[in-house]
Amino acid sequence: MVILLYENEWGRLTIAKEFGLHVKEISGLGVPKQESSVISYVNQPGQLFISKRDTARVITVSCDVLSGKEGLKRLLKIMHHPGKMTIVSDGQARSIFCRCTTIDEPIKRGSFIRSVVLQFTCDNPYFTDKSPFAATLFLREDIICDTFMLPCMFSKRVSRRLIHNHGDLRAEPVFKVCNRSKSETEALEKGGVELINHTTGQRILLECTTDLGETITIDIKNRSVASNVKGNLATILSQNSFLSDFWLEPGVNDLEAINYNPGEIIDVVLSFDNQYLEAVI
């Protein structure tokens, strides 16, 4: 059984028979169509391939509205606005942001049933999980308890771990650097926080200190660095750091975060979407 969920600020639709909406047919869930650039020359056979790209995805859904005119009115109202579609089938869930760009004239079939065909355009053709994957990359945690016996560990530190990108494509993560404590120790002249992907050799160095309670967000996809205290911080990137050159390869990535600021206790959390080429049901 296939269940479609469509949700935005106007409401949430569950397209399944028990909710008064029945999917009859759906298409557009396979790999996205590709557009190629080629060059051909006069008096020469064939062509020369230059590049290719995945185009926007179009999903077409044919369904029956089983709850009469009121159910149809609610569907049209919610579908008029962009939202997130989630396809659930055999325990697998795939989500994609889309716009309902075409709604065919509903066909009345009896007193309460209306048949309608909906067409959705997905500007980004890739599916994701229902929610982003998140993990702590850098953490110092006190583990001492009320009763202890020497020798023992008073704290543990996580600064390097393997992160698995389960998607079919490269992922562009979001890093959040959060300051949990700060001492009066004088900062080094060239301090900062460095993020390293040892799998690809990529590095990003933030040349800055952090204030107590401050969170710096490094959004690779949107090419931005911002603080909840200081605003735009694009200038804190080192001269050799480029957000466009940092990503997670499909599979295992060996990531590390290094804090060069003495006296600062920080957490570094990353999140990203696994991106899939299809959501075949």
N, C-alpha and C positions, 0 to 999 in steps of 0.2 A: 504494500500500500504506500502511495506517495502522498505526503502532506506538504502543502505550500503555506508558508507564513509570509505575510507582507505587513510591515509596520513602519510608521512614521509618527510625527507629532499629532496627526489627526486621528490615529487609532491603530488597531491591530486586526488583521483579517487572518483567520485560519481557514484555508481552502481545503476542506475535507468534508466528506459526506455527513458525518455526525454534527458538523457545525453549519449545515445548510448550504454548503458550497461543494460541488463535486467536480473534480478534474476529469475531463474526458480525454484530453490529449495535450501533450507538451513537447515542444521542440526547442533546440538552441542550447542544449546542455553539454554538447560535446566540445571538442577542441575548437578554439576560435578560428575564424577565417583569416587568411593571410593575404597581405598586399605586397607585391614584389615590384622593385624598380629594376628595369633592364635597359640596355642600350643595344640597338641594332645598327648595322652599317650597310650602306648601299653595296650591292654586289658581293656581300658576304653572307653565308648561310647562318641560320640560327640567331642567337642573341647572347649578350654578355650580362650575366647576373651582377647586380650592384648591391642590393640590400633587400631586406624584407621586414615587415612589421605585422603584429597581430592587430586586427581592426576591432572596432567596437562590437560587442556581442548583441544579438537580437534574440530574445526569448519570446515565444508565442505560446499562449495558454488558452485552450478552449475549455470552458467550464459551464456548468449549470448552476443557476441560483435557485435554490429550493425553498426560499423563504419569502417569495412573492415580491411585490413592488418595494416594500420597505427595505428588504434585504438588498435589493438591487441599488436603491438610492444610497445606502450606506457604503456599498462597494464602490460606486462611482465617486463618491465624496472622498474616500481615502485614496483611491487610485489616482485621483487628480494631482496628487502631490508626490514628489520623489520619496523613496523609502528603501528599506533593506528587505530583500527577498531571501528566504531560507528554504532550501529544499531538503526534506527529511525522508529518507528511504532506507530500509533495512539497517537501521541503527546508524546510518551515516548522515551527517548534516553539513551542508555547504551553503554559504551566504554570499550575496553579491548586492552591491548598491545599484539601483536602476531607476529609470523613469518610465512610467506607463505612457507611451507616446501615441498609441492608437487603441481606441475602444470601438469595436464594430457595433452597429445598431443592434440592440438586443432583440432576440426572436422569442416571441411568446409561445410557450408550449403548455397549454392548459391554464388553469386558474392561478397556479402558484409558481410554475417553473418558467424561468427565463434563461435562454442560452445566450452566451456572450463570448466573444473572442477578444483577448487582451494581448497587446504586443508591447514588450518592454525593451528599452534600449539601455545597455550597460556600457557607459563610457570607458570604464576599466573592465576588460573582458575576463579578468581572472576571479575565480571563486576563492573564498577564504573559509576558515573555521568560524563558528558562531561568534567567538570572541578571540582577541589576540592572545598569543602565548606570552607569559611574563615570568621572569626569573630574577633572582638577586645575584648580581655579579660580584659586588664588593660589600663585605659586612664584617664588622667586629662585634662579637656578642659576648657579654659576660655570662659565664656558666657556673660561677661559684654558688654554692648553696649554704644553708645555715650550718650544716655539719660537714666537715671535710677533713681529710687526712693527707698530710704532706708525704711524698710529693704529689701535686695535682695540678691540673690546668685551671687557670682563673678566667681565661677567655679563649675564644677560638676566632680565627680570621679566615674568611673566604675572599679570595681576590682573583681566582682563576678557575674556570670551569668549562666543560664541554657543553655547548648549546647545539641542539639538533634542529635544523630547519627541515621539517617534514614535507615542505612544498615541492613543486616541480620547478620553481624559479628562484632567482636571487631574492632575498628579502632585505628591506631597508628598515633597520630598527629605530626605536626611540629610546634614548638613555635618559634617566633621571638621576641627577647627582644631588643627594639630600644631606644637609649638614645637621647632625644630631647633637653635636657638642663642640665647643671651641674653648681652648685655654688661652692664656696670655702669652704663650710662646710666640716669639717674633717669627713671622713668615720668612722663608728664604726669598732671595731676590728673584730667582727663577724657579718658582714652585709651580703648582698646578695639579691637574688630574689628567692622566693619559689612559686612553682606551685603545686596546690592541686586539686585532684579530690575527693570531699566529698562523692560522690556516692560509690566509691570503697575504699576510705581510703588511696589512693596512694598519695605520695608526692615526689617532686624533689626539692632539694635545691641547688642553684648555689651560692657558697661562693666566691663572687667577686664583685667588683665595675665595672661601665661601663664608658667609655670615651664619650665625646661629639661626636655624629655622629656614634658611634659604634653600630653594630647590632650583637647580639649573636643568633645563630640558633641552637635550640635543636631538632634534627631529631630523633624521637623515633624509627621509622622503621629501619633506617640505623645505629642506635646506635652511634650517633656522636654529639659532641658539638663543634661549631666552631665560630670564630669571624671574621668579615671582616677586622679587624685591627690587631688582635693578632694571628690569625690562630687557630690551634687545641687547644681546651680548655677542654679536657676531665678531666683534673686534678682538675677543679673547682667544680666538683660534690662532695657533702658531702659524708662522709663515708657510710651513710645509704641510699644513693640515687642510684637506679639502673634503667636505661632506659628500660630494658626488663620488668620491673614490673609496667609500666605505660601504660594505654590504656583507650579508651572510650568504655563503654559497649553499645550494641544496646539500643536505647531509650534515655531517658533524663539523662544527666550527669551534676552535680553541680560542676562547676569549679571556682577556685579562684586563683588570683595572688597577692602576697604580696611583696612589695618593702621595704627592710630593710635598704636601703642606703639613708640617709638624704641628701637633696639638689639635688638629681637626679630626673629629670622628664623623665619617661620612658613610652613607649607603649609596650604592650604585645599582639601580634596577633597570633592566631592559625589557622591552616588549616589542613584538612584531607579529605580522600576519603571515601564516603559512599560505602561499599562493598556489592554487591548483589550476591546471589547464582545463579541467572538465568537472562536471558533476553528474556523470552518466548514472542513470537509475536503472 
